[in-house]
Amino acid sequence: MSSERLFHVCKGCGPHVDSIFVSCSKCKRFLVPCGNQKKDQCCHHHRVIFTDGACSSNGKQGATAGLGIAIGSKGSEQDQWSIPVDDVVDANGRRTSQRAELLAAIYGLRLVGSHDRDTLCPAERGSKYLYWIIATDSQYVVKGMTEWFDNWKVRSMLVLSCFLL
């Protein structure tokens, strides 16, 4: 796996940082290390969410899929989830690996949105900047978010407007 970052963080961050992500000793959240903080502190401005999706019998009748999402190292349902894909999770389309990868990123963002309202770390309260970095091994998700998103959005609006006519 490449350690090349596809995002820019605090000016103090850079190649001198030992790892791409760390776990806060207080809240156990996964974070991007920040060179602007003291050694025993974590910068909660750039938080990391790890997502993965998988599908057996990819695209075929009877295929099954699942999602994995982690935002911290507590190891409980407070910050790590394993979600089987069923019609409640995804009522549209057939089960495929790419669809599962994309669903994992989408569900991950939904989970942290609702999770954060209830469980902000004291270091995060009052933070001026909060960003979520999605860490994935899926080129489909990365290109979807960085290259194809605008086209997907336009196509989605066109499809939606056809249904409204």
N, C-alpha and C positions, 0 to 999 in steps of 0.2 A: 504494500500500500504506500502510495506517495505521501510525503509529509508536506507537500506544497499547499499553501493556503490559497483559497479562492476568494478571500475577503480581507479587508484591511481593518485593523483595530486601533487601539490607542497608540499614540506616537512612540511610547516607551516600549511597545512590544516589538519583537523582531527575532532574528536568528539566535540571540543570546539566551532566549527562553528555552529551557530543557525539553519541554513537551508541548504538544499542540493543545492539549486540554489538561485541566486539573480538576480535582474534586475539592470543594470547599470543606474545610475541617469542621465547620459549624453546621451547615445545612446539608452537606453532602451533594450539592448540585454540581453538575459538570459545567465548567467555565473555561474560557480562553484565558491563559495566563497574561497578566498585564505587568509590564516593567515599571509602571508608575506606582505600584503598591509595595508596601513593606513585605519582606519575605514571608511573614506569618499571616498576611492578609490576602484576600482574593478580591479581584475586581468583578463585581456582579453585572457589569454593563453588557458583556458579551457572553451569553449563556449558550450552551450546546445541547442540542437534542439529537440523539442517535436514533435513526429509523431504519427499518428493513422490512421488506415484504417478500413473500415467497409463494409459489403456487406449484402444486404437484399436478401432473397431467395438464400442463400449461395449455390453455385455450381449448381443451377438449371437453366433451360432454362429461359431467361428473367431476370436473376439476375442483380441487379444494385449495383455499388460500388462507394465509394468516399474516398478521402484522406484528412487528416487534418495535417497541418504543421505550427509550430510556432517557431520563433527564437527570438522574443522580445515582449515587452508589449505595443508597440505603438497602436496596434489594427487596423492597416490598411494593405493594400496589400503590404506595404513595409516590413512587418515582420511576417505576418500571412496569410495563404492561405487555401482555401477550394477548392478542385479539384475533379470534377466528373470524374469517370473513363469511358472513351469511347475508341474506337478503335485507336484514335490518342495517347492516354496515354498508352494503353496496347492492342496491336493488337494480342497478343498470348494468347491462353488458355481461359478457361471460368472464369467467375467472382466468386471468393471465398474470404472469410474473410482473410485467411492466405496470399493469393496473394495481397490483398489490403494492409495489414499491411506491407508486404515487399516492395511493390511499394511506400508506403508513406515514408519509410526510404530512398529508392533510389532517389525518386523525391526530398525529403528534401535536400539531399546532393547536387543534381544538382542545386536546387534553390539557396542554400547558396553559391555555387561556383560562379555562375554568379552574384549573389547579392553582394558578397564581393568585387568583382573587382570594383564596382561602389560606394559602401557606407561604407567604413571602418571608424570606429570610430577613432578619433585622438589618443586615447589611444592604438589602435591596430597597428597603422602605425609603421613599424620598429620593431614589436615584433619578438623576436627570435623564439618562439615556439607558434604555433597556433594549437589547437586540437578541433575537434567537438565531443561532446558526444551525442549520440542519446539516448533520453529518450523515452521509449516505454513501453506499458503494454503487449506487445506481446512476449510470451515465444518463439514462432516460430522465430521471428526476432532476439531475443537475442541469442538463440542457433544457428541460422543460421550464425551469425557473429562471435560467439565465439567457436563453436564446429564443425559445418558442412561446413564452407566456403571453406576450402581446398578441400574437396571432391566435392563440387559443382563446384569449379574451374576446377578440373581434368575432371569431367564429361562433363562440358561445352566445354573444349578443345577437348575431344574425339568426341563429337557430331559435333563440328565445323570441325574437320579434316575429318570426314566422308563425310560432305557436299563438302569439297574441293577436294576429290578424284575423 
